[in-house]
Amino acid sequence: MEEKRLSKALAAAGVASRRACEELIFKGRVKVNGAVVLTPQTHVNWAKDRITVDEEKVHGEESKLYFLLNKPPGFICSSVRPGASKRIVLDLLPDQSERLFTVGRLDKDSCGLLLVTNDGIFSNSVIHPSANVIKEYLVKTVQEITDVDLKTLSAGARVDKRWVRPKLVKKVRSGTFKICIKEGKKHEVRILAERANLDIVELKRIRIGGLVLGTLKEGDYRVLSERDRELIFEKN
């Protein structure tokens, strides 16, 4: 098997885009034969070198799948069906022999942009705190959004015993606001809205990093290109 530059080999194995793989290397999260390597141009050979990312072995250039799904409400983010009548997001994707799973979660009542893959290292790269990937949500409420509401939302709330604040809150129209968060803790947006005494009608994720949902119809999906995966990690 031919030698390849480390960043190119990791990208070909589906870890992340080449640019994102270079960042993983620069941050010291990649090891070759047990030693941290900080140079993306280092040559490696899958036949003789053992490569790990965050101590998880990369198994060579396997077939990896990446999907962007517009999740409808009522579907559960789980790879295992919790009951015969329960609908899971994998029901919306084509039958695959590979085991697919979601990158992070949207709760059952939420909708919008959801990433689905069979690549655990890519998934960890997106949700790892060091990635600083911003998620943007469009929130519709029963009440009209006031300046006081915006200030309360911007002040943050206690989630999982920690006070968290959104990166940005902006009113879109009378009963709708956008909110950008980095932590992505469970039910974070709903907890923030509850603290502002706002009743949510619809909670929709519209962006992850630089990757936007766009005009994809609810319940539809598309394959992520390498450029799409790069967009996730672009600063915004």
N, C-alpha and C positions, 0 to 999 in steps of 0.2 A: 504494500500500500504506500502511495506517495506521501511525502511530507508536505504539510501545509502550515501557513502562519497560524498561530494560536487563535487569534481573533476570527479568522476565516473558518477554521475548523469548528469553533464553537457555534458560529452562525449557521454553518452547514448542518450541525447536529440539532438545530432548532432551539438553542438556548435563548437567543434573542437576535435582534438585528446586529450587523457587524459593529456598528457604532456603539450600540448598547453593550456589546461584548467587550469592546475596548474599555468602556467605563468600568465594567466588572473587574477587568484585569488591573486597571490603574488603582482600584480601591482595595486590591489585595485579596479578592474573594475567590481567585482562581489558583489552583495548585496543579503542578505537573510532577508526577512521581513523588508526591508528598511535600514538595517545596513550593512556596509562593512565587509566582512569576508575575512581574510587573511590566513586562514588555510584550505588547500585542504581536510584534513581528517574530517572536520566538517560534522556531519550527518544531512541529510535533508530528508524530506518526501514530495513528490509532492502533496499529498492530503491536506496538511495543511500549507506548506511553499510557500511563493512567492519569486521566484528567478529571479533576473535581471542581465543582462550583459550590461554595458554601458547604464544603465537606460531602456533597452528594455527587456520586460518580456519574460522569457523562458517558453514555454507552455508544458513542460513535454516531455516524450519520444515518440515524434511523428516520423513518417516515414520520413526520410530525404534522399535526393538523391544527389549524387556527381559524376560528370563526368569530364573526361579529354578529350578534343576535339582537333583534329588537324584542325584548321580552314583554309579553302582555301581562296584565295583572292575573292572578289566580294560579300561576305556575310557581313551583317550588324549586329553588336552586339546590338540587341534590342529585347525586349519581345513583342513589338507592331510593326506590319508590317506597314511601312510608305507609302506603295503604293501597289497596287495589283500585280505589276510585280517585286517588290523588294524581294530579298532573304535574310532571316535572319538566324542566326546560329541555332536557334531552329528547323529549317527545317531538320537539319542533325541528330537530335536526335529522338528516338522513341516517339510515342504519349504518353503523360502523363496527368493524371488528375490534378497533382500538377502544380502550376505555377513555371516555371523555369526561371532563369535569369543568366546572366554572372557575373563572379567575375572580376570587372574591364572590360576593353575593349581593343580590337584591332581595328584599323580603317579598313574601307572597303577594302583597297588595301593591307593590311598586312595579314600575315598568321602565323600559328604555334600554340603553346600551349595556350589553353583557358580553364578556369575552368567554369563549369556550375552547378548550384545547385538550391535548393529551400530553402536553409538555410541562412537567412539574417545575423544571428550572426556569422556564419562561414565566410561568405563573408566579413563582417566588420573586422573580426580578421585578414584576409589576407591583406586587403588594408589599415588598420589603420596604420598611420605613425609610431606608437610605435613598430610595428611588425618588422620594418627594413628588410622586405623581398626583396631580390635582384632579379631583372628580367634580363635575359640575351638574347640578340638578335644577330642573324647572319644577316649581311647586305651586299648585293651585289650591287656594283656600276658600272656605266659606265666607270669611270676613274680608273686608277691604283692608289692604296693607297700609298702615300709617307709618309716619316717621318714628313714632315710639316703638312700633313693632320692629322696624329695621334696626334701631339701636339695641333693642333687647336681643334680637337674633345675632347681631354683630358681637355682643358682649360674651356670647357663648353659653355653655351649660356644663354641668357635671355629668360625665359619661364614664361608666366603669371606674368610679372613684377618682376620676381625673377631670380637671376643668379643661375643656377644649373650645377653641374659637374657630369660626369659619375664616377662610382667607378673604372672602368677598361675599357681600350680600347686596343685591340690587333689585329694586322694584321694577317689574316689567309693565304691568298694568294694574288696575284696581285690586284684583284678587289673585295676583300672580307675582312671584318673585323668583330670582335666580340665586343660588347659593353655591359657593365653591368650597370644598373641604379637602384636607390632606390626610387626616387620620383615618377616615373610613371606618370608624368604630360602629358596632352593631346598633342600628336604629338611631344613629347620631342625628340625622336631619329631623326625624320625627320628634326626638327629645328636644331639640332646639325650638321647633315649632310649638311644642306643648308648653315650654317655658314662656313663650310669647302669647299663650292662650289663643293659638291659631289652630283651627280644625282643617286638616288636610283633605282635599277632595282627590287630588292626583299628585303623585310623586314620581317624577320621570328623570332618569339619568340621561344626559345629552352629550357628555364629553368625558373622556378619560385621557389626561395629558393633552396632547395635541390632536387626538383622534376623536372626531365628532360623529354622532349618530347619523346626521344628515336626513335624507328623505326615505330611508329604508322603512318599509311598512311594518306595522306591528305584527309580530309573529313570523316575519321573514328573517333570513340570515344571508350572509355573504362570506366568502373566504377572505381572510386577511392576507394582504400582500406583504412583502418585506418592508415596503414603504410605510404601510399602515402600522407595522410593529415599531418602526423608527419613530413615527409620530407620537406614539404613546409616551416616549421618554423625552420628547422635546420640551424645553422650558416654555412655560406659558404664564 
